[in-house]
Amino acid sequence: MVKRLPPLNPLRAFEATARHASLTKAAAELNVTHGAISHQIKALEQSLGVKLFERTGQRVTLTPHGAELLPAVSTAFDGIAAATQRMTRPASAGTLSVACVPALLLLWMTPRLGSFMAQYPDIRLTLIPSNDARDVRAPEIDVCVHYGDGSWTDCWMRKWSGLELFPVVSPTLINNRPIRTVRDLADHVFLHGDDGREWHTWLAAADGLDLERGRRHHLGDARTATEAAVHGHGVALGDSVTASTLLARGMLVAPFSLSVPAIDDFYVVCRNEMRSTPIVQLFIDWLFAEKEQADSRADAPVAGRIGIRRKRPALRVIGAKPVS
């Protein structure tokens, strides 16, 4: 049996008037005249056979019949609005699997995930700390945020960020064992997050390559090296993306002003067929928007206290005789 419902436009006029307790404000919201609102309410009252409002000057108040009707009408309109929004925006429900460089995942992405979860509460995340090139082809992974040279083939990629490298150390360690010049690094343990290339690049720029013979630990990745620096186990190379929050919070300090470009960059990478899926699009758009906001806030300066003039490479003239 077909249920008889009141006309839609009179119901809209009723709901807006009840919410504002004003015919004038309801008319402004619905972009119609005061008289049109009054006419629609009268039509609804005639259709239902009951009075919905009491009118006192410029204000209106609900009658018991109106108060009984309003919750059902409001709920119905809210449901229609929510369903329309879901239909007109990209799909935002389901599962999303993200592989991310461990240091970036722990130190940069995780603290910011609250905004993504608030915007897309129906997306269930699986986060995998990894920088393995095989992640791009793995069927169980939807999108990757990897550190590399951009040499992935037959896939979609976009550079997310470059980064600068500079030494970082805990405040406690530097207070107990001051670092006033590059030579003071000889009294500290070097913490490596890679095979040693990054520290080599920075020390070469600081004219301190002889310091590479000092005490050192290779800790597997930048995340572990940074954590070890936070705990005072030595001096690590931080970067302008993942170390920014730790610097801002005073958990680390950057004793030198010299920074060098990292060997590689951060990229967002995924299989070509995944790029067009709505959930992946949402995540990629959020990731770039968050990076833009972080850059505009400039969480912490990366420059330290001690100025170092970058060493210039010696010029070599081909065919010239050495000076004796």
Beta strands, then each sheet from edge to edge (+ up, - down):
strand 1: 53-56
strand 2: 59-62
strand 3: 94-100
strand 4: 123-129
strand 5: 143-148
strand 6: 156-161
strand 7: 164-168
strand 8: 190-192
strand 9: 216-218
strand 10: 235-239
strand 11: 260-261
strand 12: 265-270
sheet 1: 1+ 2-
sheet 2: 4+ 3+ 5+ 12- 6+
sheet 3: 9+ 8+ 10+ 7- 11+
end
